[in-house]
Amino acid sequence: MLSIVYSSRASDSFDEAYLVDLLLRSRRNNKRLGLSGMLLHHGGHFLQAIEGPEDALRERMAIIASDPRHSSLRMLLEEEIPERTFPAWTMGHVEADDEPAAPGLRNVFEALAAGGDVSDSLPSLRELIRWYQVRAA
Ligand SMILES: Cc1cc2nc3c(=O)[nH]c(=O)nc-3n(C[C@H](O)[C@H](O)[C@H](O)COP(=O)(O)O)c2cc1C
């Protein structure tokens, strides 16, 4: 089981209608492919955790990476995991604007907004993912 976390910048034309369509398709595809995860959307940036069998995940990641609805994709974490972090989420969606309390969120998205080195924020990133993992269970 492979887990990937990446960030990207939403395209200027990205809006609510795009998001609804994206989540609908993502959930349908992910269910079929055995992928799960969560998608955070905040301040014009995405943070996605996506996990599943390695071949299916890498194949879908290549499709996601070439999607014009976002750009500046940066791989933040890639690791083998013994079991899923988000078994119940074909693609959980969080409008992070609504979640000021999530620990780590501010650090991670401030680093993204500054275009800086997110690797300094990896502990915050892991904390953020753990926070949603508990909520998704
Ligand atoms: C930020 C972002 C996250 C995405 N996440 C997923 C995903 O988890 N699963 C998925 O199948 N497609 C995801 N997509 C959409 C893919 O890029 C692509 O449009 C879709 O997989 C095509 O599926 P379709 O052939 O069924 O239309 C995402 C796109 C963006 C911009």
The ligand as a MOL file (V3000), in Angstrom:
LIG
                    3D

  0  0  0     0  0            999 V3000
M  V30 BEGIN CTAB
M  V30 COUNTS 31 33 0 0 0
M  V30 BEGIN ATOM
M  V30 1 C -6.7750 18.6080 -6.9820 0
M  V30 2 C -7.2900 17.4580 -7.7890 0
M  V30 3 C -7.4710 16.2200 -7.1810 0
M  V30 4 C -7.9520 15.1290 -7.9090 0
M  V30 5 N -8.1290 13.9270 -7.2830 0
M  V30 6 C -8.5670 12.8700 -7.9880 0
M  V30 7 C -8.7450 11.6080 -7.3650 0
M  V30 8 O -8.5090 11.4140 -6.1610 0
M  V30 9 N -9.1940 10.5780 -8.1360 0
M  V30 10 C -9.4950 10.7250 -9.4480 0
M  V30 11 O -9.9010 9.7600 -10.0920 0
M  V30 12 N -9.3510 11.9090 -10.0640 0
M  V30 13 C -8.9040 12.9780 -9.3680 0
M  V30 14 N -8.7800 14.1940 -9.9850 0
M  V30 15 C -9.2870 14.3410 -11.3720 0
M  V30 16 C -8.3260 13.8150 -12.3890 0
M  V30 17 O -7.3540 14.7980 -12.6570 0
M  V30 18 C -9.0580 13.4680 -13.7010 0
M  V30 19 O -9.7900 14.5800 -14.1480 0
M  V30 20 C -10.0280 12.3300 -13.5070 0
M  V30 21 O -9.4110 11.2770 -12.8260 0
M  V30 22 C -10.5190 11.8340 -14.8680 0
M  V30 23 O -11.4750 10.8550 -14.6330 0
M  V30 24 P -12.5850 10.5120 -15.7110 0
M  V30 25 O -11.8360 9.9120 -16.8700 0
M  V30 26 O -13.5040 9.5260 -15.0370 0
M  V30 27 O -13.2730 11.8070 -16.0580 0
M  V30 28 C -8.2750 15.2940 -9.2850 0
M  V30 29 C -8.0740 16.5350 -9.8860 0
M  V30 30 C -7.6000 17.6170 -9.1490 0
M  V30 31 C -7.4300 18.9480 -9.8270 0
M  V30 END ATOM
M  V30 BEGIN BOND
M  V30 1 1 1 2
M  V30 2 1 2 3
M  V30 3 2 2 30
M  V30 4 2 3 4
M  V30 5 1 4 5
M  V30 6 1 4 28
M  V30 7 2 5 6
M  V30 8 1 6 7
M  V30 9 1 6 13
M  V30 10 2 7 8
M  V30 11 1 7 9
M  V30 12 1 9 10
M  V30 13 2 10 11
M  V30 14 1 10 12
M  V30 15 2 12 13
M  V30 16 1 13 14
M  V30 17 1 14 15
M  V30 18 1 14 28
M  V30 19 1 15 16
M  V30 20 1 16 17
M  V30 21 1 16 18
M  V30 22 1 18 19
M  V30 23 1 18 20
M  V30 24 1 20 21
M  V30 25 1 20 22
M  V30 26 1 22 23
M  V30 27 1 23 24
M  V30 28 2 24 25
M  V30 29 1 24 26
M  V30 30 1 24 27
M  V30 31 2 28 29
M  V30 32 1 29 30
M  V30 33 1 30 31
M  V30 END BOND
M  V30 END CTAB
M  END
